Amino acid sequence: MDRLRAAWPPYPDLIAGALLWGMQMLAAAMLGLYLRNGLQTSRLAEVAALYFAGGLFAWPFALPVARFFAYGRQPEARFAAFFVTLTAATILMTAFLFAMEY
């Protein structure tokens, strides 16, 4: 029961973290587009919104799951739990939003 209680993050962490994670995903997408083709795409705003929303909506799902898996573990295991959970949640949420666009 302690693990479940510890897994729930404070609301400011959910809100601020979601905004920051969304901005990081937006920056990563824009950097990738810039390096690939100099931002020469007709759908730049849509791509930016998709990646921002993917990060924004993935964070509230990923954070409690990662905290649940990382509870009481060594630092290396905590890093791995957060890395895998954030990666999977962000990819899944972005793919879901992309699929819902069509």
N, C-alpha and C positions, 0 to 999 in steps of 0.2 A: 504494500500500500504506500510505503514511503516513496517508492520509485515513481508511482503514478502522480503523487503529490508534487514531487520534485520536477517532474517532466513539464508541468504547466508553467509557462513563463509569465512574468508580469506583463500587463497590457502595454506599457511604454516600450518594452522590448519587442513586442509583436508589431506595433505600429511603426516605430522608428526603424527597426530592422527590415521590415517589409519595404519601406521607402528606400532605404540605402541599398538593399539587395536589388531592387528594381532598377535603381540608377546604375549599379555596377553592371547589370546585365545589358542595360542600354548602352553603356560605354563600351563594353566588350563587343557588342554587335556593330556599333558604329566604327570602332577601330578596325574590326575585320572587314567591313565594307570599304572603309577608306584604303586599307592596304591592298585589297583585292582589285578595286576598280575606281578608286578616288571618289566614292559616294555618287557615282554616275548611275543612278537607278531611278526609274519613274515612280517607284513605290517607297521612297525613303521614309516618309512619315508613317506609313502603315507598318513597315518593318520595325521602326523605332518603337511604335506603340505596342506592337506584338511582344517584343523582347522585354520592354519595361513591364507590361502587364504580366508576362510569364514569371518574372522575378518577384513582382509585387504580390501576386496571388499564391506563389509557391512557398514563400517564407512562412506564413502562418500555419501551413500544414507540416512543413519540414522541421521547424524548430522544436515543437513538442516531441516529435518522433525521435529526433536526434538526441534531445535531452534524456529521453527514456532509455535509449540504447547506451548512452554515455554515462549514465548514473553509476557512480562508484567504480569506475574503470581507471586504468592508467592513462596518462596524458596522450600516449600514442593511440590508444583505442578510442579516446574521445575525439581526437582529430579525425581518425578514420570514420567514426560514426557520423560526424558532422559533414565531412567531405562527401561520403557516399549518399547520405540522405539529402543534402542540398543539391547535389548533382542530379540525382534521380528525380527529385520533386520538381526542379526547375525544367528539366527536359520534358517530363510528363505534362506539366502545366502549360508550357509553351506549345507542345504538340497538340494538346487538347484545344487551346485557344485557336491555333492555326486550323485545326479540323472544324471547329465551330464557325469559322469565317466562311467556309465553303458550304 
